[in-house]
Amino acid sequence: MNYLSISRGDVVDINLEPTLGSEIGKVRPGVVVQNNRGNQFSPITIIAAITGAEHIRAPLPVMVFIPAGQGGLMKDSYVDCGQIRSVDKESRIVKKRGTLDEAAMAEIDRALKISLALK
């Protein structure tokens, strides 16, 4: 995949294997949270993993609900801002699904601030 086409807010399928310990794994969707300047010039990007809503009983404050259909997601899901990772664009990104809207990204920004203890 041409990594120059990746933008903040894009939902991409990423291969997170191999993992260690409690790291989230397998091929799954994730949302690009790195700024676009970095996305343009860096061979890596920063993603927050996405998991299906059926796996979450009590979402944490670092999780953002995304309804099915938004960003190309096939089912109701949560962006887990407690599971952020730098990934190599060429070897980890499988495909682009879509892009989240501004309201969803504002909620993700809020959750990232909580996760990273930013003001």
N, C-alpha and C positions, 0 to 999 in steps of 0.2 A: 504494500500500500504506500502511496506517496504521502509521507507524513506532513508535507507542506499544506495539505488540504484539511488538516485537523484543526478545529477551532474550539475554544472554550464553550461548553454547553453541549458539545456533540456527544451522542450516545454511541459507543463503539463496543463491539464484541472483543474481549481480550482473553488471551490465554495466560492465566495466572499460575500455571504449574511450572516448576515444582514449588511447593510451599513448605514451610516449617511450622510446627506447633499449631497455634490457633489462627494462622493467616487464612484468609478466605481464598479458595482455590477454584479450579476447573476453568473451562471456557465459559465466560459469563459476560453480561453487559456491564459497562462502567461508564461514568460520565467524566469527560475531560474537565478538570478544574484549574489547570495551568493557564496562565495568561497567554494571549495570542502572540505576543512578541516572542516568548519562549517557544511556543508551538511552531513559529515560523523558522526559528534558527537552531533549535536544539534537536538532537536525535532522540531525546526522551520527552515524555510528557507526564503529567501527574493526573491520576484518575482516582475517583471514589467508586468503589465497587457497588453494584446493584444486586439485590436479592429479591426473590419472589415474596410477595406479601403473605402468602400462605405459611411461610416459615417463621413469621414474626408474631408473637402473641401480645407482647407489650413493647411497642417501639420506644427506643431511647431518645433523648433530646437531640442526639447526633444523627437521627434518621429522618429522612424526608420522603413522604408518600408521593408516588407518581402513579397516576391512573393508567390503565391499559390504553394503548393507542398513542400516548404522548411519547415523543422521541423514538418512535418505532418499537416501543415495548409491547410485547404480546399479551402481558398480563399485569395486573396490579402489582406494583413493586415498591421497594424502599431503596433510596440511595443511602448507603451507610458511610457517613462522613467520619466514622471511627475506623474505617478500613480504607485509608488513602495510601496510594503507592506510586512511586515513580516507575514507569515502564518504558522499555525500548519500543519505539514506534514500529520499526520494521519487523521485529521478531515477535512482538506480543499482540499487536492489533491485527485482528482477523478481518473485520469489516466495519463499516459505519452503518448504523441503523437509522439515525435521524438526529434531531436537535431539540433540546428542551426549550420551553418558552422562558421569557424574562421572569415571570412570577415564580416558576420552579427554581430558577437559578438564584433568585433572591432568597428563597428558603434554604437552598443549599449553602449560600454564603453565610446565612445565620447559623446553620448547623456546623459549618467549618469553624466559625468563630468560637463556638462552644467547645468543639473537639480540640482545638489548638489553644484554647484559653486566650483568645485575642479580644480586644475591646472594640 
